[in-house]
Amino acid sequence: MTDGCFVASSGCLFLLRFGHFEGRMGYIGAHGVAALHRYKYSGVDNSYVSKYFLNPFWNRFVKIFPLWMPIFRLRWKGKITLTGFMFLMVSALLGYIYSPRLDSAPPRWVHFMHGLLLFLYQTFDAVDGKQARRTNSSSPLGELFDHGCDALACALEALAFGSTAMCGRATFWFWVIAAIPFYGATWEHFFTNTLILPVVNGPTEGLMLIYFCHFFTTFVGMMLQHLPSTYLSSCCLSGAEWWAQQFGKSLPFLSWVPFFSGIPTYQAVLYIMVASGVIPTVAFNVYNVYHVVKARKGSMLLALAMLCPFIVLLGGVLVWDYLSPSDLIGNYPHLVVLGTGLAFGFLVGRMILSHLCDEPKGLKTNMCMSLLYLPFAIANALTARLNDGVPLVDERLVLLGYCLFTVSLYLHFATSVIHEITAALGIYCFSSTANPSSVQTGLLGKKHEASYPSGKTAGVSILIVEGTGSTAAHGV
């Protein structure tokens, strides 16, 4: 037990040493401070659902947050998004309480709460940007905070949907198909300087589809009992079990479809989402980045290198699970998804910060910090192959250490960057008043004036598209 506790805390101890070094050098340099002062968000939302249905609702909903209330007059937007993020935390917690391994059916009201909380998250996230424009309080820190919450939301909502659909091990793969488009959109934004949401996108139609699935699961058991068995099977005992049974039984009129009829319904949905959503989205991201890199006569290999940390993260976790004798993803889906989701959040946050600070294009070496724990975890799993299935350190402790490491890494990044950006811009967190000491000194000790060599731009856009609700690149 002593060895296990030491191993579980080793990642945190290492991170404290790294934090001491990183705290001295900082995440943002002089060039980054100048870029922060010049930065303007650029985005385009082409969704018809957002434009004609959700935006009118959001424009009315934002009025419940009065301009005169100091709590909502933010120098940087984020409080409303943070509230929405807490809704998802509650949703994931409900899933854990009633289905720890995500393979048993929770009460019907839990499905309804999953749907309601996700709807509130989408609404608050969209309204947050509108409130920031109403109060003239938009800032780079607000964008970083918004996208950071959305990156972590991928993990929380994957766990909520895993609870609704009894996905078990497949919950991890639902997180993967949420994370891939999110990372791709962030990567594309980094190179194009404009966040482009297509006609059908994750932040709008994707989230709508998911909370409709939650609501459908709430009432599906009662509905199935009143429908002819010709169309739907009446053997479903609950809404969650509808997702877990074979696709051919859930939708008998589609039982003729090869391959799909014999697999669980949630697995069929997973494949459909990959084919219809993930692959086209990633192809769209790569296409746009290629054209921008080609126009600037840059290196596409250098651009693709920024995808490597995410690919290695996924590969490392899957190798660890494959070698582990404990079936990590099956027995501890919440810990695996949350730990990996936090590492993913660090990768996304670091890339967004690079964009805000107009850093050179290419792989950021400290992005690889999120990968440092995996070699140890894989090596420990390998020892089980040499010791009759018994690893050197208990796998549960190693997994807890992984979560502790990623939590520490993410918190260090978040707190450090918030401190540096507020100092650079002369603002307080969650306050509309300026910080006098930061305004006078900042990070450079003098007035922040950006100067660029002839022909070099700040790498930021000056277009703000009005009428768009969500400014985040969700991947769900």
LOMI-998158 format. One record per residue (C-alpha): residue in three letters; x, y, z. Coordinates in steps of 0.2 Angstrom, whole numbers, plus 5000, padded with zeros to 4 digits. Layout:
ALAXYZ...
REM end
This chain:
MET500050005000THR501550125004ASP502250094987GLY500550124979CYS500250284988PHE502050344983VAL501650304965ALA499950384965SER500750544971SER502250544960GLY501450634946CYS500850774957LEU502550794965PHE503350804948LEU502050934942LEU502451044957ARG504251044952PHE503751084934GLY502551214941HIS504051304950PHE504951314934GLU503551354923GLY502951484935ARG504651574933MET504651574914GLY502751594912TYR501651544897ILE501451714889GLY502951814883ALA503151994877HIS502551964860GLY501051864867VAL500552014878ALA500552134863ALA499452004853LEU498251994867HIS497952184866ARG497552174848TYR496552014848LYS494752014841TYR493651854840SER493251804822GLY491851674819VAL490451614807ASP488951514812ASN488151444796SER486851344806TYR485051374800VAL484351304817SER485451424826LYS484951574815TYR483051544814PHE482551454830LEU483851464844ASN484551634842PRO482851724844PHE482651614860TRP484351664866ASN484051844862ARG482651844874PHE483451734887VAL484951844889LYS483751984895ILE483551894912PHE485351944916PRO485152134920LEU486552254914TRP486452344931MET486852184941PRO488752194945ILE488852004946PHE488551994927ARG489552144922LEU491152054918ARG492752124911TRP492951954904LYS491451844900GLY491351674909LYS490251674924ILE488751614914THR489751484905LEU490451424922THR488651404928GLY488151304913PHE489751194915MET489151154933PHE487551094926LEU488550964916MET489550924932VAL487950884941SER487350774926ALA488950674926LEU488850654945LEU487050584943GLY487650454930TYR488950394942ILE487850384957TYR486550274948SER487650184936PRO489450174942ARG490050064927LEU488750144915ASP488049974911SER486449974922ALA484850074919PRO484650234930PRO482850294935ARG481850384921TRP482050554930VAL483950544928HIS483750534909PHE482650684909MET483850784920HIS485250734908GLY484250814894LEU483750964904LEU485451004911LEU486250984893PHE484951104886LEU485351234900TYR487251214897GLN486951254878THR485851394882PHE487051474895ASP488551444884ALA487651544870VAL486951674881ASP488651704889GLY489351774872LYS487851884870GLN487951954888ALA489851994885ARG489352094870ARG487952184879THR489152234893ASN490552264881SER491652144891SER492352024878SER494151984880PRO495351844875LEU495251774893GLY493351754890GLU493651654874LEU494951544882PHE493851514897ASP492351474886HIS493351354875GLY494151274890CYS492451234898ASP491851164882ALA493351044880LEU493050974897ALA491150964893CYS491550834880ALA492050714894LEU490550754906GLU489250744892ALA490050574886LEU489750504904ALA488050574905PHE487550494888GLY488450334893SER487250324908THR485750354897ALA486150224884MET487050094896CYS488550114885GLY489850034897ARG491550024889ALA490850114873THR490650274883PHE492550304880TRP492250294862PHE490850424863TRP492050534871VAL493250504857ILE492050554844ALA491650714853ALA493450754856ILE494050724838PRO492950864830PHE493250974844TYR495150964843GLY495050974824ALA494051134825THR495251214837TRP496651164826GLU495851244811HIS495451394821PHE497251414825PHE497851424807THR496351514799ASN496051634813THR494151614810LEU493051484819ILE491851414805LEU490351314811PRO489551234796VAL487651214792VAL487551064803ASN488751074818GLY489151004835PRO488751164846THR486951174839GLU486251014830GLY487450894839LEU486950954856MET485150964851LEU485150784845ILE485950724862TYR484750804873PHE483250744862CYS484050564865HIS483950594884PHE482150654883PHE481750514871THR482450384883THR481450454897PHE479750414889VAL480250274876GLY479650134888MET477950204889MET477850244871LEU478450074865GLN477049984875HIS475750084864LEU476550054847PRO476149904836SER477549774838THR477649774819TYR478649934820LEU479449924837SER479849784849SER478849784865CYS480149684874CYS480949844881LEU480849854899SER481550034901GLY482250174890ALA484050134893GLU483849954889TRP483150004872TRP484850074868ALA485749914875GLN484749784865GLN485149734847PHE484749864834GLY483649744824LYS482549734840SER482549914844LEU482049964826PRO481249804818PHE480849894802LEU482749914799SER483249734804TRP483649694786VAL485149814787PRO486749704786PHE487849704801PHE486949834811SER485449724815GLY486549614827ILE487449744837PRO486849854851THR485850004847TYR487150124855GLN488550044845ALA487550064829VAL487350254833LEU489150264837TYR489650204819ILE488350314811MET489050464820VAL490750424815ALA490250404797SER489050554795GLY489850674807VAL491650644813ILE492450594796PRO491650734786THR492050864799VAL493850814800ALA494050814781PHE493350984781ASN494551044795VAL496050974785TYR495451044769ASN495351224776VAL497051214785TYR497851144769HIS497251294759VAL497851414772VAL499551334774LYS499751324755ALA499251514753ARG500551564766LYS501851444758GLY502051354775SER502351174779MET500851054780LEU501950934790LEU502251064803ALA500351094804LEU499950914806ALA501250894820MET500050994831LEU498950844830CYS500250724837PRO499950754856PHE498150714854ILE498450554844VAL499850494856LEU498650524871LEU497250424863GLY498450284858GLY499350284875VAL497650264884LEU497150124873VAL498750034874TRP498650044893ASP496849974893TYR497349834882LEU498849784893SER497949804909PRO497249644917SER495949754926ASP494849804911LEU495149994915ILE493850064904GLY492549934908ASN492749944927TYR493150124929PRO492450224915HIS492250384924LEU494050394930VAL494750344913VAL493650474904LEU493850614916GLY495750584918THR495950584899GLY494650724897LEU495750834908ALA497350794898PHE496350834882GLY495751004890PHE497551044893LEU498051014875VAL496551114869GLY496951254881ARG498751264876MET498251274857ILE497051414860LEU498251514870SER499451494856HIS498151564844LEU497751714856CYS499551754858ASP500051734840GLU501351604843PRO502251524828LYS501351384820GLY501951214825LEU502051084839LYS502151164856THR503351054867ASN502451084883MET500851014876CYS501750844878MET501650874897SER499950784897LEU500850624890LEU502150604904TYR501150494915LEU500650364902PRO502350274900PHE502350234918ALA500550174917ILE500950064902ALA502549994910ASN501549954926ALA500249854915LEU501649764906THR502349694923ALA500649604925ARG501149504909LEU502749444918ASN501949414935ASP500449304932GLY499249444929VAL499749544945PRO500449714941LEU501849794951VAL500649924958ASP498849914960GLU497949974944ARG496650074954LEU498050174962VAL498950204946LEU497250264938LEU496950374953GLY498750444951TYR498350474933CYS496850574937LEU497750664951PHE499150714938THR497950774925VAL496950874938SER498550954944LEU499250994927TYR497551074921LEU497351174937HIS499151234936PHE498851284918ALA497251374921THR497751474936SER499451524928VAL498651584912ILE497251674921HIS498451764932GLU499551814917ILE498151874906THR497351974919ALA499052054923ALA499352084905LEU497652164901GLY497452254918ILE495852164923TYR495252064938CYS494451894936PHE492551904937SER492552094939SER492152244928THR493452354936ALA495252374930ASN496752324940PRO497752484943SER499352394948SER499252284932VAL498852434921GLN500352524927THR501552374927GLY500752234917LEU501952094911LEU503152214902GLY503352354914LYS502852484901LYS501452524889HIS501052374878GLU501252424860ALA501352294847SER502652314833TYR502952194819PRO504152184805SER503652234788GLY502452104781LYS502152014797THR500452024804ALA499851994822GLY498951834816VAL497251884822SER495651934814ILE494652094817LEU492952024812ILE491651994825VAL490051904817GLU488551974826GLY487051864829THR487951704832GLY487551624849SER488951504854THR490751554851ALA491451394856ALA492051244846HIS491051104854GLY491450934849VAL489950844855
REM end
